Amino acid sequence: MKLQEIYEILDSISPFALQESWDNSGINLGNHSQEISEIFISLEADLDIATNLSPNSLLITHHPLIFSPLKCFDTSSYPAKILRLLIQKNCALIAIHTNFDKTHLNEYFAKEILGFSNASVCSDNLTYFCATAPTPIATLAKQVKSKLDLSHIAYSAPKEDFMVSQVYFVCGSAASFWSKIAKGEIKPDFTPNAKSTPQHTQDKICLITSDIKYHDAMSAKCANIALIDATHYASERHFAKILHNHLQNKRLNCIMLENFSPFSYV
């Protein structure tokens, strides 16, 4: 198949026009008329995958390999070191990132992984929300840890006995979203007559995301918002499986490749 044909199939599954303005989803490497012999899917392009990828292949990733313009092509550093290997093998790369977060991944994370089956998309078409029975923040954090099969989990809250009754979900690095939630820039998308509509003044908010920095936690605590760090890899690790299923439904053969978290713990 030509790269353009595969691009159009991906666009039908998750339109690239939905990506955030700062994102770089789409063709990161290759050209529309390029002939593709095999298709592989992974969370991202790493050295192991690039080294072992078959020539003339397409690698579909969640994370773009190129985010900002390259001012030099230093093949000893990321991402040029990986790009060089792909170019040498005449491989192409398509990233399907924030558009896929909107159409598939955040919903899957909230409903299928964490078990909040009633979660619904918010006003930004990216964040998911679920009202729940008041739950101690430590209990909720332990539930997330168990669902994601993590060895440890970090969370922050305004106080130890903080009770959560509003949960927001965003895969990947979205710690800054707590501010948008606090300001009402991200709102649950409730119907006017929904009996379960919570009152922001009465409920306690928790954002489950990843890559939470020290001062994110400090600032959120002052705004009376709890944070749970699900870790970037764990929140998005199912990308390849989800996309693989959709491509199979389109009768497009592809092979899943597993990435691993870059972190180890002692």
HELIX and SHEET records of a PDB file:
HELIX    1   1 LEU A    3  ILE A   13  1                                  11    
HELIX    2   2 PHE A   16  LEU A   18  5                                   3    
HELIX    3   3 LEU A   47  ASN A   52  1                                   6    
HELIX    4   4 ALA A   80  GLN A   88  1                                   9    
HELIX    5   5 THR A   98  PHE A  100  1                                   3    
HELIX    6   6 ASP A  101  LEU A  105  3                                   5    
HELIX    7   7 ASN A  106  TYR A  108  1                                   3    
HELIX    8   8 PHE A  109  ILE A  113  3                                   5    
HELIX    9   9 ILE A  137  LEU A  148  1                                  12    
HELIX   10  10 PHE A  177  ALA A  182  1                                   6    
HELIX   11  11 TYR A  214  CYS A  222  1                                   9    
HELIX   12  12 HIS A  232  GLU A  236  1                                   5    
HELIX   13  13 PHE A  239  ASN A  249  1                                  11    
SHEET    1   A 5 GLY A  26  LEU A  29  0                                        
SHEET    2   A 5 ALA A  92  ALA A  95 -1                                        
SHEET    3   A 5 SER A  57  THR A  61  1                                        
SHEET    4   A 5 GLU A  38  SER A  42  1                                        
SHEET    5   A 5 ILE A 255  MET A 256  1                                        
SHEET    1   B 6 SER A 120  VAL A 121  0                                        
SHEET    2   B 6 TYR A 128  PRO A 136 -1                                        
SHEET    3   B 6 MET A 163  SER A 173 -1                                        
SHEET    4   B 6 ILE A 205  SER A 210  1                                        
SHEET    5   B 6 ILE A 225  ASP A 229  1                                        
SHEET    6   B 6 ALA A 154  SER A 156 -1                                        
END                                                                             
